[in-house]
């Protein structure tokens, strides 16, 4: 288990039954970066990865 899996597991156990929109998630990620600017690059990469999940490899 990776260290980060603990946070993912906590998220799933605490909020796994909730339904959220991607707009809500984007707002939370923006708030996180505002309070933790040292994570801006990682959050940007994660958001870009999420945004492009359905892209065909040929289009990238």
C-alpha positions as CSV (number, residue, x, y, z in Angstrom):
1,X,0.0,0.0,0.0
2,X,1.3,3.4,-0.9
3,X,1.2,6.1,1.8
4,X,-1.3,8.1,-0.4
5,X,-3.7,5.1,-0.4
6,X,-4.6,6.0,3.2
7,X,-6.0,9.3,2.2
8,X,-7.8,7.8,-0.8
9,X,-9.3,5.1,1.5
10,X,-10.4,7.8,4.0
11,X,-12.0,9.8,1.3
12,X,-13.9,6.7,0.1
13,X,-15.0,5.7,3.6
14,X,-16.1,9.1,4.7
15,X,-17.6,10.5,1.4
16,X,-17.9,7.5,-0.9
17,X,-21.7,7.6,-0.9
18,X,-21.9,11.2,-1.9
19,X,-22.6,12.5,-5.4
20,X,-20.5,15.5,-6.6
21,X,-20.1,17.3,-9.8
22,X,-16.8,17.9,-11.5
23,X,-17.5,21.6,-11.0
24,X,-17.6,21.0,-7.3
25,X,-14.3,19.0,-7.5
26,X,-12.7,21.7,-9.5
27,X,-13.7,24.3,-6.9
28,X,-12.2,22.2,-4.1
29,X,-9.0,21.7,-6.0
30,X,-8.7,25.4,-6.6
31,X,-9.3,26.1,-2.9
32,X,-6.6,23.5,-2.0
33,X,-4.1,25.2,-4.3
34,X,-4.9,28.6,-2.9
35,X,-4.1,27.4,0.6
36,X,-1.3,25.0,-0.5
37,X,0.5,26.7,-3.4
38,X,3.4,24.3,-3.2
39,X,1.1,21.6,-4.7
40,X,0.0,23.7,-7.7
41,X,2.0,21.6,-10.2
42,X,0.7,18.3,-8.9
43,X,-2.9,19.4,-8.8
44,X,-2.6,20.8,-12.3
45,X,-1.3,17.5,-13.5
46,X,-4.0,15.6,-11.7
47,X,-6.7,17.9,-13.1
48,X,-5.3,17.6,-16.6
49,X,-5.2,13.8,-16.3
50,X,-8.8,13.7,-15.2
51,X,-9.9,16.1,-18.0
52,X,-8.2,13.9,-20.6
53,X,-9.2,10.4,-19.4
54,X,-11.4,9.8,-22.5
55,X,-9.0,11.2,-25.1
56,X,-7.8,8.8,-27.6
57,X,-4.0,8.3,-27.6
58,X,-3.9,9.5,-31.2
59,X,-5.2,12.9,-30.3
60,X,-2.7,13.7,-27.6
